Amino acid sequence: MDELLKKFEQVHIHTEDEVRAITAGHGIFIIKGDKETGYFDVELEAGDVISVPEGNPHYFTLMDDRRVVAVRLFIDPSGWVAHPYEEKEEAVQ
């Protein structure tokens, strides 16, 4: 499971919205907001649905009990494809 988590716990983006429904357990999406907000946590539990917009940096992690069952919806037939995201330094004026 640790190897699988490494894939999800790296900040990345997708070329389509990431839509996920939690059917059991719980987890946390860490999503990049605007410059003032920075990253913020969204805790999800059974019955919750989230849609992370295309191109929005984020990652997913489990809570302490490490238990979640989720359904992910895709448009692209290749399924879940993550593109690494690297923070860019903001120019200071």
PyMOL Python script that loads the backbone (N, CA, C, O; Angstrom):
from pymol import cmd

cmd.read_pdbstr("""\
ATOM      1  N   MET A   1       0.813  -1.188   0.000  1.00  0.00           N
ATOM      2  CA  MET A   1       0.000   0.000   0.000  1.00  0.00           C
ATOM      3  C   MET A   1       0.863   1.261   0.000  1.00  0.00           C
ATOM      4  O   MET A   1       0.484   2.266  -0.601  1.00  0.00           O
ATOM      5  N   ASP A   2       2.006   1.220   0.660  1.00  0.00           N
ATOM      6  CA  ASP A   2       2.871   2.399   0.724  1.00  0.00           C
ATOM      7  C   ASP A   2       3.313   2.854  -0.665  1.00  0.00           C
ATOM      8  O   ASP A   2       3.388   4.054  -0.926  1.00  0.00           O
ATOM      9  N   GLU A   3       3.608   1.907  -1.560  1.00  0.00           N
ATOM     10  CA  GLU A   3       4.007   2.269  -2.923  1.00  0.00           C
ATOM     11  C   GLU A   3       2.865   2.970  -3.658  1.00  0.00           C
ATOM     12  O   GLU A   3       3.088   3.943  -4.377  1.00  0.00           O
ATOM     13  N   LEU A   4       1.654   2.476  -3.477  1.00  0.00           N
ATOM     14  CA  LEU A   4       0.494   3.096  -4.104  1.00  0.00           C
ATOM     15  C   LEU A   4       0.273   4.503  -3.558  1.00  0.00           C
ATOM     16  O   LEU A   4      -0.028   5.426  -4.315  1.00  0.00           O
ATOM     17  N   LEU A   5       0.423   4.665  -2.254  1.00  0.00           N
ATOM     18  CA  LEU A   5       0.238   5.982  -1.638  1.00  0.00           C
ATOM     19  C   LEU A   5       1.248   7.002  -2.149  1.00  0.00           C
ATOM     20  O   LEU A   5       0.914   8.176  -2.305  1.00  0.00           O
ATOM     21  N   LYS A   6       2.473   6.571  -2.409  1.00  0.00           N
ATOM     22  CA  LYS A   6       3.494   7.497  -2.917  1.00  0.00           C
ATOM     23  C   LYS A   6       3.019   8.182  -4.196  1.00  0.00           C
ATOM     24  O   LYS A   6       3.290   9.363  -4.415  1.00  0.00           O
ATOM     25  N   LYS A   7       2.312   7.436  -5.033  1.00  0.00           N
ATOM     26  CA  LYS A   7       1.807   7.975  -6.292  1.00  0.00           C
ATOM     27  C   LYS A   7       0.765   9.071  -6.031  1.00  0.00           C
ATOM     28  O   LYS A   7       0.757  10.098  -6.711  1.00  0.00           O
ATOM     29  N   PHE A   8      -0.103   8.852  -5.056  1.00  0.00           N
ATOM     30  CA  PHE A   8      -1.175   9.799  -4.763  1.00  0.00           C
ATOM     31  C   PHE A   8      -0.710  10.984  -3.932  1.00  0.00           C
ATOM     32  O   PHE A   8      -1.308  12.058  -4.004  1.00  0.00           O
ATOM     33  N   GLU A   9       0.349  10.809  -3.141  1.00  0.00           N
ATOM     34  CA  GLU A   9       0.770  11.839  -2.192  1.00  0.00           C
ATOM     35  C   GLU A   9       1.762  12.844  -2.775  1.00  0.00           C
ATOM     36  O   GLU A   9       2.387  13.596  -2.027  1.00  0.00           O
ATOM     37  N   GLN A  10       1.913  12.866  -4.079  1.00  0.00           N
ATOM     38  CA  GLN A  10       2.755  13.865  -4.734  1.00  0.00           C
ATOM     39  C   GLN A  10       1.840  14.879  -5.416  1.00  0.00           C
ATOM     40  O   GLN A  10       0.848  14.505  -6.043  1.00  0.00           O
ATOM     41  N   VAL A  11       2.177  16.156  -5.292  1.00  0.00           N
ATOM     42  CA  VAL A  11       1.351  17.198  -5.914  1.00  0.00           C
ATOM     43  C   VAL A  11       1.363  16.988  -7.427  1.00  0.00           C
ATOM     44  O   VAL A  11       2.418  16.833  -8.042  1.00  0.00           O
ATOM     45  N   HIS A  12       0.169  16.986  -8.008  1.00  0.00           N
ATOM     46  CA  HIS A  12       0.039  16.736  -9.441  1.00  0.00           C
ATOM     47  C   HIS A  12      -1.194  17.448  -9.985  1.00  0.00           C
ATOM     48  O   HIS A  12      -1.993  18.008  -9.234  1.00  0.00           O
ATOM     49  N   ILE A  13      -1.326  17.413 -11.301  1.00  0.00           N
ATOM     50  CA  ILE A  13      -2.499  17.945 -11.986  1.00  0.00           C
ATOM     51  C   ILE A  13      -3.004  16.889 -12.961  1.00  0.00           C
ATOM     52  O   ILE A  13      -2.330  15.893 -13.225  1.00  0.00           O
ATOM     53  N   HIS A  14      -4.210  17.126 -13.493  1.00  0.00           N
ATOM     54  CA  HIS A  14      -4.791  16.258 -14.512  1.00  0.00           C
ATOM     55  C   HIS A  14      -5.268  17.116 -15.677  1.00  0.00           C
ATOM     56  O   HIS A  14      -5.466  18.322 -15.529  1.00  0.00           O
ATOM     57  N   THR A  15      -5.452  16.491 -16.829  1.00  0.00           N
ATOM     58  CA  THR A  15      -5.941  17.201 -18.011  1.00  0.00           C
ATOM     59  C   THR A  15      -7.462  17.130 -18.118  1.00  0.00           C
ATOM     60  O   THR A  15      -8.035  17.511 -19.139  1.00  0.00           O
ATOM     61  N   GLU A  16      -8.111  16.643 -17.069  1.00  0.00           N
ATOM     62  CA  GLU A  16      -9.566  16.663 -16.957  1.00  0.00           C
ATOM     63  C   GLU A  16      -9.911  16.795 -15.477  1.00  0.00           C
ATOM     64  O   GLU A  16      -9.058  16.557 -14.621  1.00  0.00           O
ATOM     65  N   ASP A  17     -11.151  17.172 -15.166  1.00  0.00           N
ATOM     66  CA  ASP A  17     -11.559  17.260 -13.771  1.00  0.00           C
ATOM     67  C   ASP A  17     -11.390  15.897 -13.105  1.00  0.00           C
ATOM     68  O   ASP A  17     -11.653  14.864 -13.721  1.00  0.00           O
ATOM     69  N   GLU A  18     -10.952  15.897 -11.853  1.00  0.00           N
ATOM     70  CA  GLU A  18     -10.891  14.642 -11.095  1.00  0.00           C
ATOM     71  C   GLU A  18     -12.150  14.568 -10.246  1.00  0.00           C
ATOM     72  O   GLU A  18     -12.329  15.343  -9.307  1.00  0.00           O
ATOM     73  N   VAL A  19     -13.014  13.627 -10.587  1.00  0.00           N
ATOM     74  CA  VAL A  19     -14.274  13.437  -9.870  1.00  0.00           C
ATOM     75  C   VAL A  19     -14.163  12.138  -9.088  1.00  0.00           C
ATOM     76  O   VAL A  19     -13.855  11.083  -9.643  1.00  0.00           O
ATOM     77  N   ARG A  20     -14.420  12.236  -7.786  1.00  0.00           N
ATOM     78  CA  ARG A  20     -14.260  11.067  -6.923  1.00  0.00           C
ATOM     79  C   ARG A  20     -15.414  11.028  -5.927  1.00  0.00           C
ATOM     80  O   ARG A  20     -15.743  12.041  -5.308  1.00  0.00           O
ATOM     81  N   ALA A  21     -16.027   9.853  -5.775  1.00  0.00           N
ATOM     82  CA  ALA A  21     -17.079   9.625  -4.785  1.00  0.00           C
ATOM     83  C   ALA A  21     -16.534   8.660  -3.738  1.00  0.00           C
ATOM     84  O   ALA A  21     -16.021   7.594  -4.080  1.00  0.00           O
ATOM     85  N   ILE A  22     -16.642   9.027  -2.482  1.00  0.00           N
ATOM     86  CA  ILE A  22     -16.170   8.176  -1.393  1.00  0.00           C
ATOM     87  C   ILE A  22     -17.332   7.278  -0.973  1.00  0.00           C
ATOM     88  O   ILE A  22     -18.384   7.771  -0.564  1.00  0.00           O
ATOM     89  N   THR A  23     -17.144   5.966  -1.072  1.00  0.00           N
ATOM     90  CA  THR A  23     -18.218   5.029  -0.729  1.00  0.00           C
ATOM     91  C   THR A  23     -18.026   4.391   0.643  1.00  0.00           C
ATOM     92  O   THR A  23     -18.986   3.886   1.225  1.00  0.00           O
ATOM     93  N   ALA A  24     -16.806   4.406   1.165  1.00  0.00           N
ATOM     94  CA  ALA A  24     -16.534   3.882   2.511  1.00  0.00           C
ATOM     95  C   ALA A  24     -15.228   4.494   3.005  1.00  0.00           C
ATOM     96  O   ALA A  24     -14.373   4.877   2.207  1.00  0.00           O
ATOM     97  N   GLY A  25     -15.081   4.582   4.317  1.00  0.00           N
ATOM     98  CA  GLY A  25     -13.864   5.130   4.896  1.00  0.00           C
ATOM     99  C   GLY A  25     -13.792   6.630   4.706  1.00  0.00           C
ATOM    100  O   GLY A  25     -14.814   7.303   4.572  1.00  0.00           O
ATOM    101  N   HIS A  26     -12.563   7.152   4.696  1.00  0.00           N
ATOM    102  CA  HIS A  26     -12.371   8.591   4.555  1.00  0.00           C
ATOM    103  C   HIS A  26     -10.939   8.893   4.131  1.00  0.00           C
ATOM    104  O   HIS A  26     -10.046   8.055   4.263  1.00  0.00           O
ATOM    105  N   GLY A  27     -10.738  10.100   3.623  1.00  0.00           N
ATOM    106  CA  GLY A  27      -9.417  10.539   3.184  1.00  0.00           C
ATOM    107  C   GLY A  27      -9.387  12.047   3.085  1.00  0.00           C
ATOM    108  O   GLY A  27     -10.376  12.719   3.377  1.00  0.00           O
ATOM    109  N   ILE A  28      -8.251  12.576   2.671  1.00  0.00           N
ATOM    110  CA  ILE A  28      -8.069  14.024   2.610  1.00  0.00           C
ATOM    111  C   ILE A  28      -7.495  14.418   1.248  1.00  0.00           C
ATOM    112  O   ILE A  28      -6.463  13.896   0.825  1.00  0.00           O
ATOM    113  N   PHE A  29      -8.171  15.341   0.571  1.00  0.00           N
ATOM    114  CA  PHE A  29      -7.607  15.994  -0.600  1.00  0.00           C
ATOM    115  C   PHE A  29      -6.928  17.261  -0.116  1.00  0.00           C
ATOM    116  O   PHE A  29      -7.520  18.034   0.638  1.00  0.00           O
ATOM    117  N   ILE A  30      -5.702  17.482  -0.537  1.00  0.00           N
ATOM    118  CA  ILE A  30      -4.995  18.728  -0.270  1.00  0.00           C
ATOM    119  C   ILE A  30      -4.945  19.447  -1.617  1.00  0.00           C
ATOM    120  O   ILE A  30      -4.349  18.956  -2.575  1.00  0.00           O
ATOM    121  N   ILE A  31      -5.580  20.620  -1.673  1.00  0.00           N
ATOM    122  CA  ILE A  31      -5.809  21.315  -2.937  1.00  0.00           C
ATOM    123  C   ILE A  31      -5.186  22.704  -2.885  1.00  0.00           C
ATOM    124  O   ILE A  31      -5.273  23.396  -1.871  1.00  0.00           O
ATOM    125  N   LYS A  32      -4.557  23.106  -3.984  1.00  0.00           N
ATOM    126  CA  LYS A  32      -3.971  24.444  -4.048  1.00  0.00           C
ATOM    127  C   LYS A  32      -5.059  25.460  -4.370  1.00  0.00           C
ATOM    128  O   LYS A  32      -5.755  25.357  -5.380  1.00  0.00           O
ATOM    129  N   GLY A  33      -5.184  26.448  -3.479  1.00  0.00           N
ATOM    130  CA  GLY A  33      -6.116  27.546  -3.708  1.00  0.00           C
ATOM    131  C   GLY A  33      -5.400  28.712  -4.364  1.00  0.00           C
ATOM    132  O   GLY A  33      -4.360  28.538  -5.000  1.00  0.00           O
ATOM    133  N   ASP A  34      -5.960  29.891  -4.207  1.00  0.00           N
ATOM    134  CA  ASP A  34      -5.321  31.074  -4.777  1.00  0.00           C
ATOM    135  C   ASP A  34      -4.090  31.451  -3.953  1.00  0.00           C
ATOM    136  O   ASP A  34      -3.778  30.802  -2.954  1.00  0.00           O
ATOM    137  N   LYS A  35      -3.400  32.502  -4.381  1.00  0.00           N
ATOM    138  CA  LYS A  35      -2.134  32.898  -3.751  1.00  0.00           C
ATOM    139  C   LYS A  35      -2.309  33.185  -2.260  1.00  0.00           C
ATOM    140  O   LYS A  35      -1.456  32.812  -1.455  1.00  0.00           O
ATOM    141  N   GLU A  36      -3.402  33.840  -1.891  1.00  0.00           N
ATOM    142  CA  GLU A  36      -3.640  34.181  -0.486  1.00  0.00           C
ATOM    143  C   GLU A  36      -4.005  32.962   0.351  1.00  0.00           C
ATOM    144  O   GLU A  36      -3.629  32.882   1.520  1.00  0.00           O
ATOM    145  N   THR A  37      -4.726  32.021  -0.226  1.00  0.00           N
ATOM    146  CA  THR A  37      -5.192  30.840   0.505  1.00  0.00           C
ATOM    147  C   THR A  37      -4.107  29.783   0.630  1.00  0.00           C
ATOM    148  O   THR A  37      -3.964  29.168   1.687  1.00  0.00           O
ATOM    149  N   GLY A  38      -3.347  29.563  -0.425  1.00  0.00           N
ATOM    150  CA  GLY A  38      -2.367  28.478  -0.434  1.00  0.00           C
ATOM    151  C   GLY A  38      -3.073  27.130  -0.504  1.00  0.00           C
ATOM    152  O   GLY A  38      -4.170  27.022  -1.052  1.00  0.00           O
ATOM    153  N   TYR A  39      -2.440  26.111   0.050  1.00  0.00           N
ATOM    154  CA  TYR A  39      -3.031  24.771   0.054  1.00  0.00           C
ATOM    155  C   TYR A  39      -4.025  24.654   1.199  1.00  0.00           C
ATOM    156  O   TYR A  39      -3.821  25.225   2.270  1.00  0.00           O
ATOM    157  N   PHE A  40      -5.107  23.907   0.969  1.00  0.00           N
ATOM    158  CA  PHE A  40      -6.095  23.675   2.017  1.00  0.00           C
ATOM    159  C   PHE A  40      -6.566  22.226   1.957  1.00  0.00           C
ATOM    160  O   PHE A  40      -6.520  21.592   0.903  1.00  0.00           O
ATOM    161  N   ASP A  41      -7.023  21.708   3.102  1.00  0.00           N
ATOM    162  CA  ASP A  41      -7.472  20.323   3.218  1.00  0.00           C
ATOM    163  C   ASP A  41      -8.979  20.229   3.021  1.00  0.00           C
ATOM    164  O   ASP A  41      -9.734  21.094   3.465  1.00  0.00           O
ATOM    165  N   VAL A  42      -9.403  19.160   2.345  1.00  0.00           N
ATOM    166  CA  VAL A  42     -10.815  18.819   2.244  1.00  0.00           C
ATOM    167  C   VAL A  42     -10.938  17.380   2.733  1.00  0.00           C
ATOM    168  O   VAL A  42     -10.524  16.447   2.045  1.00  0.00           O
ATOM    169  N   GLU A  43     -11.511  17.202   3.930  1.00  0.00           N
ATOM    170  CA  GLU A  43     -11.707  15.862   4.485  1.00  0.00           C
ATOM    171  C   GLU A  43     -12.990  15.282   3.907  1.00  0.00           C
ATOM    172  O   GLU A  43     -14.042  15.920   3.925  1.00  0.00           O
ATOM    173  N   LEU A  44     -12.881  14.063   3.395  1.00  0.00           N
ATOM    174  CA  LEU A  44     -14.017  13.396   2.764  1.00  0.00           C
ATOM    175  C   LEU A  44     -14.342  12.111   3.504  1.00  0.00           C
ATOM    176  O   LEU A  44     -13.453  11.430   4.016  1.00  0.00           O
ATOM    177  N   GLU A  45     -15.637  11.787   3.554  1.00  0.00           N
ATOM    178  CA  GLU A  45     -16.076  10.532   4.171  1.00  0.00           C
ATOM    179  C   GLU A  45     -17.139   9.914   3.278  1.00  0.00           C
ATOM    180  O   GLU A  45     -17.547  10.507   2.279  1.00  0.00           O
ATOM    181  N   ALA A  46     -17.585   8.718   3.644  1.00  0.00           N
ATOM    182  CA  ALA A  46     -18.572   8.003   2.840  1.00  0.00           C
ATOM    183  C   ALA A  46     -19.767   8.901   2.528  1.00  0.00           C
ATOM    184  O   ALA A  46     -20.328   9.543   3.415  1.00  0.00           O
ATOM    185  N   GLY A  47     -20.142   8.933   1.255  1.00  0.00           N
ATOM    186  CA  GLY A  47     -21.252   9.757   0.798  1.00  0.00           C
ATOM    187  C   GLY A  47     -20.823  11.069   0.172  1.00  0.00           C
ATOM    188  O   GLY A  47     -21.629  11.733  -0.480  1.00  0.00           O
ATOM    189  N   ASP A  48     -19.562  11.459   0.358  1.00  0.00           N
ATOM    190  CA  ASP A  48     -19.064  12.713  -0.215  1.00  0.00           C
ATOM    191  C   ASP A  48     -18.610  12.515  -1.659  1.00  0.00           C
ATOM    192  O   ASP A  48     -18.133  11.445  -2.037  1.00  0.00           O
ATOM    193  N   VAL A  49     -18.770  13.566  -2.450  1.00  0.00           N
ATOM    194  CA  VAL A  49     -18.293  13.598  -3.834  1.00  0.00           C
ATOM    195  C   VAL A  49     -17.496  14.886  -4.002  1.00  0.00           C
ATOM    196  O   VAL A  49     -17.894  15.939  -3.504  1.00  0.00           O
ATOM    197  N   ILE A  50     -16.374  14.799  -4.702  1.00  0.00           N
ATOM    198  CA  ILE A  50     -15.549  15.981  -4.952  1.00  0.00           C
ATOM    199  C   ILE A  50     -15.170  16.018  -6.426  1.00  0.00           C
ATOM    200  O   ILE A  50     -15.013  14.982  -7.073  1.00  0.00           O
ATOM    201  N   SER A  51     -15.027  17.227  -6.939  1.00  0.00           N
ATOM    202  CA  SER A  51     -14.533  17.431  -8.295  1.00  0.00           C
ATOM    203  C   SER A  51     -13.424  18.471  -8.225  1.00  0.00           C
ATOM    204  O   SER A  51     -13.676  19.639  -7.929  1.00  0.00           O
ATOM    205  N   VAL A  52     -12.204  18.045  -8.498  1.00  0.00           N
ATOM    206  CA  VAL A  52     -11.057  18.956  -8.525  1.00  0.00           C
ATOM    207  C   VAL A  52     -10.891  19.394  -9.978  1.00  0.00           C
ATOM    208  O   VAL A  52     -10.703  18.552 -10.857  1.00  0.00           O
ATOM    209  N   PRO A  53     -10.958  20.704 -10.244  1.00  0.00           N
ATOM    210  CA  PRO A  53     -10.909  21.177 -11.631  1.00  0.00           C
ATOM    211  C   PRO A  53      -9.618  20.790 -12.367  1.00  0.00           C
ATOM    212  O   PRO A  53      -8.544  20.696 -11.773  1.00  0.00           O
ATOM    213  N   GLU A  54      -9.761  20.576 -13.648  1.00  0.00           N
ATOM    214  CA  GLU A  54      -8.622  20.305 -14.533  1.00  0.00           C
ATOM    215  C   GLU A  54      -7.527  21.335 -14.290  1.00  0.00           C
ATOM    216  O   GLU A  54      -7.797  22.534 -14.217  1.00  0.00           O
ATOM    217  N   GLY A  55      -6.283  20.860 -14.166  1.00  0.00           N
ATOM    218  CA  GLY A  55      -5.134  21.744 -14.026  1.00  0.00           C
ATOM    219  C   GLY A  55      -4.911  22.304 -12.631  1.00  0.00           C
ATOM    220  O   GLY A  55      -3.959  23.057 -12.422  1.00  0.00           O
ATOM    221  N   ASN A  56      -5.766  21.957 -11.666  1.00  0.00           N
ATOM    222  CA  ASN A  56      -5.623  22.476 -10.294  1.00  0.00           C
ATOM    223  C   ASN A  56      -4.706  21.542  -9.493  1.00  0.00           C
ATOM    224  O   ASN A  56      -5.035  20.369  -9.317  1.00  0.00           O
ATOM    225  N   PRO A  57      -3.566  22.041  -9.006  1.00  0.00           N
ATOM    226  CA  PRO A  57      -2.640  21.194  -8.250  1.00  0.00           C
ATOM    227  C   PRO A  57      -3.292  20.644  -6.975  1.00  0.00           C
ATOM    228  O   PRO A  57      -4.012  21.356  -6.275  1.00  0.00           O
ATOM    229  N   HIS A  58      -3.028  19.369  -6.690  1.00  0.00           N
ATOM    230  CA  HIS A  58      -3.608  18.721  -5.522  1.00  0.00           C
ATOM    231  C   HIS A  58      -2.911  17.392  -5.267  1.00  0.00           C
ATOM    232  O   HIS A  58      -2.111  16.927  -6.079  1.00  0.00           O
ATOM    233  N   TYR A  59      -3.226  16.793  -4.132  1.00  0.00           N
ATOM    234  CA  TYR A  59      -2.863  15.401  -3.876  1.00  0.00           C
ATOM    235  C   TYR A  59      -3.835  14.821  -2.873  1.00  0.00           C
ATOM    236  O   TYR A  59      -4.606  15.554  -2.253  1.00  0.00           O
ATOM    237  N   PHE A  60      -3.803  13.514  -2.712  1.00  0.00           N
ATOM    238  CA  PHE A  60      -4.736  12.801  -1.841  1.00  0.00           C
ATOM    239  C   PHE A  60      -3.946  11.967  -0.854  1.00  0.00           C
ATOM    240  O   PHE A  60      -2.912  11.396  -1.202  1.00  0.00           O
ATOM    241  N   THR A  61      -4.426  11.898   0.370  1.00  0.00           N
ATOM    242  CA  THR A  61      -3.792  11.044   1.371  1.00  0.00           C
ATOM    243  C   THR A  61      -4.861  10.419   2.256  1.00  0.00           C
ATOM    244  O   THR A  61      -6.001  10.881   2.306  1.00  0.00           O
ATOM    245  N   LEU A  62      -4.474   9.378   2.941  1.00  0.00           N
ATOM    246  CA  LEU A  62      -5.388   8.686   3.849  1.00  0.00           C
ATOM    247  C   LEU A  62      -5.311   9.282   5.245  1.00  0.00           C
ATOM    248  O   LEU A  62      -4.360   9.986   5.585  1.00  0.00           O
ATOM    249  N   MET A  63      -6.320   8.988   6.041  1.00  0.00           N
ATOM    250  CA  MET A  63      -6.304   9.381   7.444  1.00  0.00           C
ATOM    251  C   MET A  63      -5.629   8.252   8.235  1.00  0.00           C
ATOM    252  O   MET A  63      -5.177   7.270   7.646  1.00  0.00           O
ATOM    253  N   ASP A  64      -5.560   8.389   9.552  1.00  0.00           N
ATOM    254  CA  ASP A  64      -4.780   7.453  10.375  1.00  0.00           C
ATOM    255  C   ASP A  64      -5.155   5.987  10.193  1.00  0.00           C
ATOM    256  O   ASP A  64      -4.276   5.126  10.243  1.00  0.00           O
ATOM    257  N   ASP A  65      -6.437   5.677   9.983  1.00  0.00           N
ATOM    258  CA  ASP A  65      -6.820   4.261   9.842  1.00  0.00           C
ATOM    259  C   ASP A  65      -6.512   3.698   8.450  1.00  0.00           C
ATOM    260  O   ASP A  65      -6.650   2.497   8.221  1.00  0.00           O
ATOM    261  N   ARG A  66      -6.095   4.570   7.521  1.00  0.00           N
ATOM    262  CA  ARG A  66      -5.664   4.159   6.177  1.00  0.00           C
ATOM    263  C   ARG A  66      -6.716   3.319   5.453  1.00  0.00           C
ATOM    264  O   ARG A  66      -6.401   2.288   4.861  1.00  0.00           O
ATOM    265  N   ARG A  67      -7.968   3.774   5.510  1.00  0.00           N
ATOM    266  CA  ARG A  67      -9.057   3.021   4.890  1.00  0.00           C
ATOM    267  C   ARG A  67      -9.938   3.956   4.066  1.00  0.00           C
ATOM    268  O   ARG A  67     -10.491   4.922   4.592  1.00  0.00           O
ATOM    269  N   VAL A  68     -10.063   3.668   2.791  1.00  0.00           N
ATOM    270  CA  VAL A  68     -10.973   4.416   1.929  1.00  0.00           C
ATOM    271  C   VAL A  68     -11.355   3.545   0.734  1.00  0.00           C
ATOM    272  O   VAL A  68     -10.544   2.774   0.221  1.00  0.00           O
ATOM    273  N   VAL A  69     -12.595   3.686   0.309  1.00  0.00           N
ATOM    274  CA  VAL A  69     -13.065   3.081  -0.936  1.00  0.00           C
ATOM    275  C   VAL A  69     -13.658   4.228  -1.743  1.00  0.00           C
ATOM    276  O   VAL A  69     -14.533   4.951  -1.265  1.00  0.00           O
ATOM    277  N   ALA A  70     -13.177   4.386  -2.963  1.00  0.00           N
ATOM    278  CA  ALA A  70     -13.623   5.510  -3.786  1.00  0.00           C
ATOM    279  C   ALA A  70     -13.929   5.050  -5.202  1.00  0.00           C
ATOM    280  O   ALA A  70     -13.338   4.097  -5.711  1.00  0.00           O
ATOM    281  N   VAL A  71     -14.857   5.744  -5.817  1.00  0.00           N
ATOM    282  CA  VAL A  71     -15.171   5.547  -7.228  1.00  0.00           C
ATOM    283  C   VAL A  71     -14.696   6.801  -7.947  1.00  0.00           C
ATOM    284  O   VAL A  71     -15.064   7.916  -7.579  1.00  0.00           O
ATOM    285  N   ARG A  72     -13.879   6.611  -8.971  1.00  0.00           N
ATOM    286  CA  ARG A  72     -13.379   7.747  -9.751  1.00  0.00           C
ATOM    287  C   ARG A  72     -14.009   7.701 -11.134  1.00  0.00           C
ATOM    288  O   ARG A  72     -14.149   6.635 -11.733  1.00  0.00           O
ATOM    289  N   LEU A  73     -14.384   8.869 -11.630  1.00  0.00           N
ATOM    290  CA  LEU A  73     -15.012   8.971 -12.942  1.00  0.00           C
ATOM    291  C   LEU A  73     -14.044   9.634 -13.910  1.00  0.00           C
ATOM    292  O   LEU A  73     -13.410  10.637 -13.583  1.00  0.00           O
ATOM    293  N   PHE A  74     -13.937   9.061 -15.112  1.00  0.00           N
ATOM    294  CA  PHE A  74     -12.995   9.564 -16.107  1.00  0.00           C
ATOM    295  C   PHE A  74     -13.692   9.823 -17.430  1.00  0.00           C
ATOM    296  O   PHE A  74     -14.676   9.166 -17.769  1.00  0.00           O
ATOM    297  N   ILE A  75     -13.173  10.784 -18.167  1.00  0.00           N
ATOM    298  CA  ILE A  75     -13.573  11.002 -19.555  1.00  0.00           C
ATOM    299  C   ILE A  75     -12.557  10.317 -20.460  1.00  0.00           C
ATOM    300  O   ILE A  75     -12.929   9.618 -21.403  1.00  0.00           O
ATOM    301  N   ASP A  76     -11.278  10.518 -20.172  1.00  0.00           N
ATOM    302  CA  ASP A  76     -10.176   9.927 -20.943  1.00  0.00           C
ATOM    303  C   ASP A  76     -10.166   8.413 -20.723  1.00  0.00           C
ATOM    304  O   ASP A  76     -10.111   7.967 -19.577  1.00  0.00           O
ATOM    305  N   PRO A  77     -10.217   7.613 -21.788  1.00  0.00           N
ATOM    306  CA  PRO A  77     -10.234   6.159 -21.639  1.00  0.00           C
ATOM    307  C   PRO A  77      -8.983   5.586 -20.970  1.00  0.00           C
ATOM    308  O   PRO A  77      -9.010   4.450 -20.496  1.00  0.00           O
ATOM    309  N   SER A  78      -7.886   6.349 -20.922  1.00  0.00           N
ATOM    310  CA  SER A  78      -6.679   5.828 -20.271  1.00  0.00           C
ATOM    311  C   SER A  78      -6.787   5.886 -18.751  1.00  0.00           C
ATOM    312  O   SER A  78      -5.924   5.351 -18.056  1.00  0.00           O
ATOM    313  N   GLY A  79      -7.825   6.520 -18.224  1.00  0.00           N
ATOM    314  CA  GLY A  79      -8.038   6.539 -16.774  1.00  0.00           C
ATOM    315  C   GLY A  79      -7.226   7.602 -16.067  1.00  0.00           C
ATOM    316  O   GLY A  79      -6.991   8.685 -16.602  1.00  0.00           O
ATOM    317  N   TRP A  80      -6.795   7.275 -14.846  1.00  0.00           N
ATOM    318  CA  TRP A  80      -6.110   8.226 -13.971  1.00  0.00           C
ATOM    319  C   TRP A  80      -4.697   8.462 -14.475  1.00  0.00           C
ATOM    320  O   TRP A  80      -3.858   7.562 -14.435  1.00  0.00           O
ATOM    321  N   VAL A  81      -4.434   9.674 -14.949  1.00  0.00           N
ATOM    322  CA  VAL A  81      -3.104  10.056 -15.413  1.00  0.00           C
ATOM    323  C   VAL A  81      -2.709  11.326 -14.664  1.00  0.00           C
ATOM    324  O   VAL A  81      -3.339  12.373 -14.819  1.00  0.00           O
ATOM    325  N   ALA A  82      -1.663  11.221 -13.853  1.00  0.00           N
ATOM    326  CA  ALA A  82      -1.187  12.366 -13.072  1.00  0.00           C
ATOM    327  C   ALA A  82       0.030  12.979 -13.751  1.00  0.00           C
ATOM    328  O   ALA A  82       0.913  12.269 -14.233  1.00  0.00           O
ATOM    329  N   HIS A  83       0.063  14.296 -13.782  1.00  0.00           N
ATOM    330  CA  HIS A  83       1.203  15.037 -14.313  1.00  0.00           C
ATOM    331  C   HIS A  83       1.840  15.778 -13.143  1.00  0.00           C
ATOM    332  O   HIS A  83       1.170  16.585 -12.498  1.00  0.00           O
ATOM    333  N   PRO A  84       3.117  15.527 -12.853  1.00  0.00           N
ATOM    334  CA  PRO A  84       3.768  16.185 -11.712  1.00  0.00           C
ATOM    335  C   PRO A  84       3.637  17.703 -11.795  1.00  0.00           C
ATOM    336  O   PRO A  84       3.661  18.290 -12.877  1.00  0.00           O
ATOM    337  N   TYR A  85       3.499  18.314 -10.636  1.00  0.00           N
ATOM    338  CA  TYR A  85       3.385  19.771 -10.549  1.00  0.00           C
ATOM    339  C   TYR A  85       4.505  20.289  -9.668  1.00  0.00           C
ATOM    340  O   TYR A  85       4.719  19.790  -8.564  1.00  0.00           O
ATOM    341  N   GLU A  86       5.215  21.288 -10.159  1.00  0.00           N
ATOM    342  CA  GLU A  86       6.270  21.915  -9.368  1.00  0.00           C
ATOM    343  C   GLU A  86       5.897  23.361  -9.128  1.00  0.00           C
ATOM    344  O   GLU A  86       5.491  24.074 -10.046  1.00  0.00           O
ATOM    345  N   GLU A  87       6.041  23.791  -7.874  1.00  0.00           N
ATOM    346  CA  GLU A  87       5.749  25.181  -7.518  1.00  0.00           C
ATOM    347  C   GLU A  87       6.718  26.104  -8.244  1.00  0.00           C
ATOM    348  O   GLU A  87       7.910  25.815  -8.351  1.00  0.00           O
ATOM    349  N   LYS A  88       6.199  27.195  -8.730  1.00  0.00           N
ATOM    350  CA  LYS A  88       7.037  28.219  -9.357  1.00  0.00           C
ATOM    351  C   LYS A  88       7.139  29.378  -8.390  1.00  0.00           C
ATOM    352  O   LYS A  88       6.152  29.775  -7.770  1.00  0.00           O
ATOM    353  N   GLU A  89       8.329  29.912  -8.265  1.00  0.00           N
ATOM    354  CA  GLU A  89       8.532  31.068  -7.388  1.00  0.00           C
ATOM    355  C   GLU A  89       7.803  32.272  -7.975  1.00  0.00           C
ATOM    356  O   GLU A  89       7.908  32.555  -9.169  1.00  0.00           O
ATOM    357  N   GLU A  90       7.066  32.974  -7.123  1.00  0.00           N
ATOM    358  CA  GLU A  90       6.391  34.200  -7.548  1.00  0.00           C
ATOM    359  C   GLU A  90       7.428  35.322  -7.634  1.00  0.00           C
ATOM    360  O   GLU A  90       8.259  35.471  -6.738  1.00  0.00           O
ATOM    361  N   ALA A  91       7.381  36.092  -8.688  1.00  0.00           N
ATOM    362  CA  ALA A  91       8.305  37.218  -8.841  1.00  0.00           C
ATOM    363  C   ALA A  91       7.969  38.290  -7.808  1.00  0.00           C
ATOM    364  O   ALA A  91       6.805  38.653  -7.640  1.00  0.00           O
ATOM    365  N   VAL A  92       8.976  38.786  -7.128  1.00  0.00           N
ATOM    366  CA  VAL A  92       8.796  39.847  -6.140  1.00  0.00           C
ATOM    367  C   VAL A  92       8.990  41.180  -6.844  1.00  0.00           C
ATOM    368  O   VAL A  92       9.987  41.398  -7.532  1.00  0.00           O
ATOM    369  N   GLN A  93       8.020  42.066  -6.661  1.00  0.00           N
ATOM    370  CA  GLN A  93       8.107  43.370  -7.332  1.00  0.00           C
ATOM    371  C   GLN A  93       8.422  44.454  -6.345  1.00  0.00           C
ATOM    372  O   GLN A  93       8.534  45.620  -6.723  1.00  0.00           O
TER     373      GLN A  93
END
""", "prot")
cmd.dss("prot")
cmd.show_as("cartoon", "prot")
cmd.util.cbc("prot")
cmd.orient("prot")
